Amino acid sequence: MKFTRLFVVCALAALPQAWAQKWEFGGGVGGGFYTSHDVTAPGGSAAAKIQTNLAGSVWLGNSKEHWGGELRYDYQMGDLQLNQGSTQAVFGARSQAVHYDLLWHFTGSETAVRPFVAAGGGVKIFQGTGTEVAYQPLSNFALLTKAQDLTGLLSVGAGLKMRLATHVALRLEVHDFLTPFPKQVITPAANAKVSGWMQDIVPMAGLAFLF
């Protein structure tokens, strides 16, 4: 009983702080620009990457003055691609990610323009969606597969929140999503190798609803 009463008192004491926070729900669209990685084999190398395509995101966050945080879901289109000279292999693909970012705002919550920086982490899943064929060009370097690759995700970014009305803000931002190279969907051949982290640069514009 004593523990229950203490819990209730602490919860009631925390309510004013919780209500004092500013909540935000929003969504945005943009494009994803991936870095290229070389897959090396005894016969040379081929450039592996994910093609530039549309990206979308939704988020739910809160903030109190300068600090804030938000939970985000990201969806991206973008085919898997392998290139060497004029030879190319392409395979349908998409990715989805869930991550939590901490935000630092350079101005207070009541200002009309709020620059911010963000950093966080989560998970990202790459999914091959194309049709597999008996022969794929550049298969001596890697195979583009109808598989799934779940990886860790690091997120860094920066942007602006510009208030359009009392409860509506325009967001302009750019994020750099870093993941280990997805070797399950771009699978190196037996005598080939690829390493390093893949960067996905995503500029985005969106609307946020404040409450």
FENNOR-V229711 format. One record per residue. N is the residue number from 1. RES is the residue in one small letter. SS is DSSP state (hx for helix, st for strand, lp for the rest). PHI is phi in radians with two decimals (999 if undefined). NEAR is the number of other C-alpha atoms within 10 Angstrom. Layout:
N;RES;SS;PHI;NEAR
N;RES;SS;PHI;NEAR
This chain:
1;m;lp;999;6
2;k;hx;-1.07;7
3;f;hx;-1.11;8
4;t;hx;-1.09;9
5;r;hx;-1.11;10
6;l;hx;-1.11;11
7;f;hx;-1.10;12
8;v;hx;-1.10;12
9;v;hx;-1.09;11
10;c;hx;-1.14;11
11;a;hx;-1.12;12
12;l;hx;-1.14;11
13;a;hx;-1.17;11
14;a;hx;-1.45;11
15;l;hx;-1.00;10
16;p;hx;-1.02;10
17;q;hx;-1.17;10
18;a;hx;-1.15;13
19;w;hx;-1.22;9
20;a;hx;-1.27;11
21;q;lp;-1.32;16
22;k;st;-1.66;16
23;w;st;-1.73;19
24;e;st;-2.52;20
25;f;st;-2.22;18
26;g;st;-2.77;19
27;g;st;-2.66;19
28;g;st;-2.62;20
29;v;st;-2.32;19
30;g;st;-2.96;18
31;g;st;-2.39;20
32;g;st;-1.88;26
33;f;st;-2.08;19
34;y;st;-1.59;20
35;t;lp;-1.36;16
36;s;lp;-1.75;17
37;h;st;-2.23;19
38;d;st;-1.50;19
39;v;st;-1.67;22
40;t;st;-1.82;20
41;a;st;-2.53;18
42;p;lp;-0.97;9
43;g;lp;-1.58;10
44;g;st;2.32;12
45;s;st;-2.60;19
46;a;st;-2.35;23
47;a;st;-1.57;18
48;a;st;-1.94;24
49;k;st;-2.81;24
50;i;st;-1.99;25
51;q;lp;-1.17;20
52;t;lp;-1.12;19
53;n;st;-2.82;16
54;l;st;-1.19;16
55;a;st;-2.37;22
56;g;st;-2.39;20
57;s;st;-2.63;20
58;v;st;-2.23;19
59;w;st;-2.59;19
60;l;st;-2.30;17
61;g;st;-2.54;21
62;n;st;-2.52;20
63;s;st;-2.66;20
64;k;st;-2.40;16
65;e;lp;1.02;16
66;h;lp;-1.50;14
67;w;st;-1.57;15
68;g;st;-2.79;19
69;g;st;-2.72;21
70;e;st;-2.64;20
71;l;st;-1.68;17
72;r;st;-2.19;19
73;y;st;-2.08;17
74;d;st;-2.09;18
75;y;st;-2.27;18
76;q;st;-2.36;22
77;m;st;-1.64;20
78;g;lp;2.65;23
79;d;lp;-1.26;22
80;l;st;-1.25;26
81;q;st;-2.52;21
82;l;st;-2.32;27
83;n;st;-2.30;18
84;q;st;-2.58;16
85;g;lp;1.07;7
86;s;lp;-1.57;5
87;t;st;-1.61;10
88;q;st;-2.48;15
89;a;st;-2.14;18
90;v;st;-2.31;17
91;f;st;-2.53;22
92;g;lp;-1.01;20
93;a;st;-2.82;24
94;r;st;-2.70;20
95;s;st;-2.52;19
96;q;st;-2.39;18
97;a;st;-2.53;21
98;v;st;-2.27;18
99;h;st;-2.68;20
100;y;st;-2.04;21
101;d;st;-2.04;21
102;l;st;-1.56;19
103;l;st;-2.10;22
104;w;st;-2.10;19
105;h;st;-1.65;22
106;f;lp;-1.40;15
107;t;lp;-2.25;14
108;g;lp;-1.25;15
109;s;lp;-1.21;16
110;e;lp;-1.68;11
111;t;lp;-1.38;10
112;a;lp;-1.30;14
113;v;st;-2.16;19
114;r;st;-2.22;19
115;p;st;-1.18;17
116;f;st;-2.61;19
117;v;st;-2.13;18
118;a;st;-2.45;21
119;a;st;-2.72;19
120;g;st;-3.04;18
121;g;st;-2.84;18
122;g;st;3.13;18
123;v;st;-2.33;15
124;k;st;-2.40;24
125;i;st;-2.05;19
126;f;st;-1.66;23
127;q;st;-2.27;23
128;g;st;-1.35;24
129;t;lp;-2.15;17
130;g;lp;-1.35;17
131;t;lp;-1.79;10
132;e;lp;-1.28;14
133;v;lp;-2.17;7
134;a;lp;-1.13;4
135;y;lp;-2.23;8
136;q;lp;-2.10;15
137;p;lp;-0.98;16
138;l;lp;1.11;18
139;s;lp;-1.20;14
140;n;lp;-1.27;19
141;f;lp;-1.80;28
142;a;st;-2.84;27
143;l;st;-1.96;24
144;l;st;-1.62;29
145;t;lp;-2.12;22
146;k;lp;-1.53;17
147;a;lp;-2.33;16
148;q;st;-2.24;18
149;d;st;-2.34;16
150;l;st;-1.64;17
151;t;st;-2.29;17
152;g;st;-1.26;14
153;l;st;-2.40;18
154;l;st;-1.92;19
155;s;st;-2.24;20
156;v;st;-2.33;18
157;g;st;-2.95;19
158;a;st;-2.73;18
159;g;st;-3.10;19
160;l;st;-2.32;19
161;k;st;-1.96;21
162;m;st;-2.10;18
163;r;st;-1.24;20
164;l;st;-1.69;13
165;a;st;-2.66;11
166;t;lp;-0.97;11
167;h;lp;-2.10;11
168;v;st;-2.36;18
169;a;st;-2.37;21
170;l;st;-1.56;19
171;r;st;-2.04;21
172;l;st;-2.08;18
173;e;st;-2.68;21
174;v;st;-2.42;19
175;h;st;-2.16;20
176;d;st;-2.02;20
177;f;st;-1.73;23
178;l;st;-1.98;20
179;t;st;-2.42;21
180;p;st;-1.03;15
181;f;lp;-1.01;20
182;p;lp;-1.39;22
183;k;lp;-1.32;20
184;q;lp;-1.41;18
185;v;lp;-1.69;22
186;i;st;-2.04;27
187;t;st;-1.63;20
188;p;st;-1.06;20
189;a;lp;-1.11;17
190;a;lp;-1.00;10
191;n;lp;-1.84;12
192;a;lp;-2.00;17
193;k;st;-2.62;16
194;v;lp;-2.62;22
195;s;lp;-2.57;13
196;g;lp;1.74;11
197;w;st;-1.84;14
198;m;st;-1.63;19
199;q;st;-1.82;21
200;d;st;-2.21;20
201;i;st;-1.56;19
202;v;st;-2.20;23
203;p;st;-1.38;20
204;m;st;-2.67;21
205;a;st;-2.19;18
206;g;st;-2.81;18
207;l;st;-2.04;21
208;a;st;-2.13;24
209;f;st;-1.89;17
210;l;st;-1.80;17
211;f;lp;-2.66;12
